[in-house]
Amino acid sequence: MNNPATNAPKINTGVKGLHKALVAQQEALMDRLSQAQSADEADTLVREMHEINFRVMICGSLLFKQTSAQIDAEVGSVIAATTDLEAAIATATKISALIKAVSKFLGLVDKVLDKIKLV
């Protein structure tokens, strides 16, 4: 009889790290939301949170995918870029600068997620 535990899929640690990094960005935006100076700024932050949350869900659906060394390296680069985004979220004085930082980060995320989907 086969032991189902030995055939169980394993979570890809790189994808899990990316998932964690995205969740951290979501939390950083949530923290920034508490500092919103206007309803427009709050709405903008919530829209950016929706954008990141979408990637959290996609990444979660890819947790069991296999990747290549190249993709793993790219995942590492995206995770490293989270520090820059967190700094931008915390220090941006204009909401447009924050949107640009989030967009740039999500561009990197999207490229990696697309490659993972194709493996």
C-alpha positions as CSV (number, residue, x, y, z in Angstrom):
1,M,0.0,0.0,0.0
2,N,1.3,3.5,-0.9
3,N,2.0,5.9,1.9
4,P,0.2,9.1,1.0
5,A,2.6,11.1,3.2
6,T,5.6,10.2,1.0
7,N,3.8,11.3,-2.2
8,A,2.6,14.6,-0.7
9,P,3.5,17.7,-2.7
10,K,6.1,20.0,-1.1
11,I,5.8,23.7,-0.8
12,N,8.3,25.5,-3.0
13,T,10.4,27.5,-0.5
14,G,11.2,30.3,-3.0
15,V,7.5,30.8,-3.9
16,K,6.7,30.7,-0.2
17,G,9.3,33.4,0.5
18,L,7.7,35.6,-2.3
19,H,4.3,35.0,-0.8
20,K,5.6,36.1,2.6
21,A,7.2,39.2,1.1
22,L,3.9,40.2,-0.6
23,V,2.0,39.8,2.6
24,A,4.6,42.0,4.3
25,Q,4.0,44.7,1.7
26,Q,0.3,44.4,2.2
27,E,0.8,45.0,5.9
28,A,3.1,48.0,5.2
29,L,0.4,49.6,3.1
30,M,-2.1,48.9,5.9
31,D,0.2,50.7,8.3
32,R,0.5,53.6,5.9
33,L,-3.3,53.7,5.6
34,S,-3.6,54.7,9.2
35,Q,-1.6,57.8,8.3
36,A,-3.7,58.9,5.3
37,Q,-4.3,62.6,5.2
38,S,-7.4,62.5,3.1
39,A,-10.1,60.3,1.7
40,D,-8.5,60.4,-1.7
41,E,-5.2,59.2,-0.3
42,A,-6.9,56.5,1.7
43,D,-8.8,55.3,-1.5
44,T,-5.5,55.3,-3.4
45,L,-3.8,53.2,-0.7
46,V,-6.7,50.7,-0.7
47,R,-6.4,50.3,-4.5
48,E,-2.7,49.6,-4.2
49,M,-3.5,47.1,-1.4
50,H,-6.0,45.4,-3.9
51,E,-3.2,45.2,-6.4
52,I,-0.8,43.5,-4.0
53,N,-3.6,41.3,-2.6
54,F,-4.2,40.0,-6.1
55,R,-0.6,38.9,-6.4
56,V,-0.7,37.3,-2.9
57,M,-3.6,35.1,-4.1
58,I,-1.8,34.2,-7.4
59,C,1.4,33.4,-5.6
60,G,-0.6,31.3,-3.1
61,S,-2.0,29.3,-5.9
62,L,1.6,28.6,-7.1
63,L,3.1,27.4,-3.8
64,F,3.4,23.8,-5.0
65,K,4.9,24.6,-8.5
66,Q,8.4,23.6,-9.3
67,T,10.8,26.3,-10.4
68,S,14.2,26.6,-12.0
69,A,17.4,28.0,-10.6
70,Q,16.9,31.1,-12.8
71,I,13.4,31.6,-11.5
72,D,14.6,31.1,-7.9
73,A,17.2,33.8,-8.4
74,E,14.6,36.1,-9.8
75,V,12.3,35.4,-6.8
76,G,15.3,36.3,-4.6
77,S,15.7,39.6,-6.4
78,V,12.0,40.4,-5.9
79,I,12.2,39.6,-2.2
80,A,15.3,41.8,-1.9
81,A,13.4,44.6,-3.6
82,T,10.8,44.5,-0.8
83,T,13.1,46.6,1.4
84,D,13.1,49.4,-1.1
85,L,9.3,49.3,-1.4
86,E,8.8,49.2,2.4
87,A,11.1,52.3,2.6
88,A,9.0,54.1,-0.1
89,I,5.8,53.2,1.6
90,A,7.0,54.5,4.9
91,T,8.7,57.7,3.7
92,A,6.9,58.8,0.5
93,T,5.5,62.3,1.0
94,K,3.5,62.3,-2.2
95,I,1.0,59.5,-2.9
96,S,2.1,59.5,-6.6
97,A,5.6,58.5,-5.5
98,L,4.2,55.6,-3.5
99,I,2.1,54.5,-6.5
100,K,5.2,54.5,-8.7
101,A,7.1,52.5,-6.2
102,V,4.3,49.9,-5.9
103,S,3.9,49.7,-9.6
104,K,7.6,49.2,-10.2
105,F,7.7,46.4,-7.6
106,L,4.6,44.7,-9.0
107,G,6.1,44.7,-12.4
108,L,9.0,42.6,-11.0
109,V,6.5,40.4,-9.2
110,D,4.4,39.9,-12.3
111,K,7.3,38.8,-14.4
112,V,8.3,36.2,-11.9
113,L,4.8,34.9,-11.3
114,D,4.3,34.5,-15.1
115,K,7.5,32.4,-15.3
116,I,6.5,30.3,-12.4
117,K,3.1,29.7,-14.0
118,L,4.8,28.4,-17.2
119,V,7.0,25.8,-15.4
